[in-house]
Amino acid sequence: MKRSILTALVSIALLLVIVSPVCAEYYPGLETQLNGVVNVNNAGVDDLLKLGLTAEQADNILQFRAISGAFVSVDDLLKVGGISQADIDKIRSYLRTDGKTHLYYSDSGS
């Protein structure tokens, strides 16, 4: 009985050691937090995806920007198909229309 419990505990600990790095790779928000800003006038798809936008939304932003030119304000994103006010409000603190895009994950303990 004691051996079965010990085996189960060791198995669980081993599973956590294996699964934790995999989860961190695919779900970086679990162990890290997002910092920085995204300039919607020069951001790439990867930066927009880090903010939680879908691939379609990110592509729409890049296409809109290529056709219509630079965004004057963050609220101009409402002109992009598939972007709602709620989408903008969730990520507004990260969005800019000037400066460099500088978005990164940091340890949540930092």
C-alpha positions as CSV (number, residue, x, y, z in Angstrom):
1,M,0.0,0.0,0.0
2,K,2.7,2.5,1.0
3,R,4.7,1.5,-2.1
4,S,1.6,2.2,-4.3
5,I,1.2,5.6,-2.8
6,L,4.9,6.4,-3.2
7,T,4.8,5.3,-6.8
8,A,1.8,7.4,-7.5
9,L,3.4,10.5,-5.9
10,V,6.7,10.0,-7.9
11,S,4.6,9.6,-11.1
12,I,2.7,12.8,-10.4
13,A,5.9,14.7,-9.7
14,L,7.6,13.4,-12.9
15,L,4.5,14.3,-14.9
16,L,4.6,17.8,-13.5
17,V,8.3,18.2,-14.4
18,I,7.6,17.1,-18.0
19,V,4.3,18.9,-18.6
20,S,5.2,22.3,-17.0
21,P,7.8,23.3,-19.7
22,V,5.4,22.2,-22.5
23,C,2.6,24.2,-21.1
24,A,4.9,27.2,-20.6
25,E,5.9,27.0,-24.3
26,Y,2.3,26.9,-25.6
27,Y,0.7,29.0,-23.0
28,P,3.3,31.6,-22.0
29,G,0.8,33.5,-19.9
30,L,0.8,30.7,-17.3
31,E,4.2,31.5,-15.9
32,T,5.0,34.9,-17.5
33,Q,3.3,38.2,-18.1
34,L,3.2,40.4,-21.2
35,N,5.0,43.7,-21.0
36,G,5.7,46.5,-23.5
37,V,3.8,48.2,-26.3
38,V,2.7,47.5,-29.8
39,N,2.7,50.2,-32.4
40,V,-0.2,49.2,-34.7
41,N,1.4,51.0,-37.5
42,N,4.5,48.8,-37.6
43,A,3.6,45.6,-35.7
44,G,3.8,42.2,-37.3
45,V,1.4,39.4,-37.0
46,D,3.4,37.7,-34.2
47,D,3.1,40.8,-32.0
48,L,-0.6,41.1,-32.6
49,L,-1.1,37.4,-31.8
50,K,0.7,37.9,-28.5
51,L,-2.0,40.4,-27.6
52,G,-4.6,37.7,-28.0
53,L,-5.9,38.7,-31.4
54,T,-6.7,35.9,-33.8
55,A,-4.7,35.3,-36.9
56,E,-7.5,36.6,-39.0
57,Q,-7.7,39.8,-37.0
58,A,-4.0,40.3,-37.2
59,D,-4.0,39.7,-41.0
60,N,-6.9,42.1,-41.4
61,I,-5.0,44.8,-39.5
62,L,-2.0,44.4,-41.8
63,Q,-4.1,44.4,-44.9
64,F,-6.1,47.5,-43.8
65,R,-2.8,49.3,-43.0
66,A,-1.3,48.4,-46.4
67,I,-4.4,49.8,-48.2
68,S,-5.4,52.7,-46.0
69,G,-2.1,53.8,-44.5
70,A,-1.2,54.5,-40.9
71,F,-3.7,54.5,-38.1
72,V,-4.1,57.9,-36.5
73,S,-5.5,56.6,-33.3
74,V,-6.0,53.3,-31.6
75,D,-9.8,53.6,-32.1
76,D,-9.2,53.6,-35.9
77,L,-8.9,49.8,-35.4
78,L,-12.7,49.7,-35.4
79,K,-12.5,50.3,-39.1
80,V,-10.8,46.9,-39.5
81,G,-13.0,44.0,-40.2
82,G,-13.3,41.6,-37.3
83,I,-12.2,44.1,-34.7
84,S,-14.7,45.1,-32.1
85,Q,-14.7,47.7,-29.3
86,A,-14.4,44.9,-26.8
87,D,-11.3,43.6,-28.6
88,I,-9.7,47.0,-28.4
89,D,-10.6,47.6,-24.8
90,K,-9.0,44.3,-23.7
91,I,-5.6,45.3,-25.1
92,R,-5.8,49.1,-25.2
93,S,-3.0,49.5,-22.6
94,Y,-0.6,47.8,-25.0
95,L,-1.5,49.7,-28.2
96,R,0.2,52.8,-29.6
97,T,0.2,54.5,-33.0
98,D,3.8,55.8,-32.8
99,G,7.2,54.6,-31.5
100,K,8.7,51.2,-31.7
101,T,6.9,47.9,-31.0
102,H,8.5,46.4,-27.9
103,L,6.5,43.4,-26.6
104,Y,8.0,40.7,-24.4
105,Y,7.2,38.1,-21.8
106,S,8.7,38.4,-18.4
107,D,8.6,36.2,-15.3
108,S,5.5,36.9,-13.3
109,G,7.6,37.3,-10.2
110,S,9.5,40.3,-11.7
